[in-house]
Amino acid sequence: MRVPALAAGWVTQTFVHWPFRSEEVRPLVPDGLVLDEYDGAAWVSFTPFVMTDLRPSALPTVVPGLPAFPETNLRTYVRSRDGCRGIWFLSLEVGCPLMLAARAVGVPYHPGTVSVSRQEDLVRYAGSRWGGGASYEMAVRLGEPITPAERDEWLTSRWRAYTRRLGIIWETPVEHEPWPLRAAAIVDLQENVTSAAGLPRPHAEPLVHFSEGVRRVRFGLSRPVGRAARRR
């Protein structure tokens, strides 16, 4: 990344990954992108976390950014037509109204009430959109640190996000240090974020990771990379 535009940290992050049949996810991804698969499945990940110290990267590190706030995204995995791997956001839940400015490049933010709390090795996440609709409550029990296998890295190490706005595909590059991953298990999960995005119920138990986080996240400027043909 030549010139990062924003800097931030992502902490207290849980990754809940479900495999889906490709035909169930493909209609949710624009024609300008190719659905990426692992072991013959299209994966969808539900990832709540806390955003910390979001600020323009040109500011000195001694200057504080925005106060920390929780966020949750629902995403799948894609490749551009030239083979670059990235993330396609199906939805994002956020309690910070300033993040809605990212809708300018098509980031599907939904404002709402979002919370994260932790008591030793039990982490709780909750969120609900303003005006009703999608909501979730999740409790996760943390396990031991793990050495990431190939699938773990495939699911968590993505260096660009794609969005769509006014028929154009936008690419936003991201850089950060490697995720320190721990095993994790869901204690309780109630959500309708996946169905609100147009997905059926998952067919298999999820793969779950937790990370204390990465604190040197850098976002590049979003740039248009192609047109998104409309589906008929």
Secondary structure by P-SEA (a helix, b strand, c coil): cccccccccccbbbbbbbbcccccccccccccbbbbbcccbbbbbbbbbbbccccccccccccccccbbbbbbbbbbbbcccbbbbbbbccccccccccccccccccccccccccccccccbbbbbbbcccccccbbbbbbbbccccccaaaaaaccccbbbbbcccbbbbbbbbbcccbbbbbbbcccccccccccccccccbbbbbbbbccccbbbbcbbbbcbbbbbcc
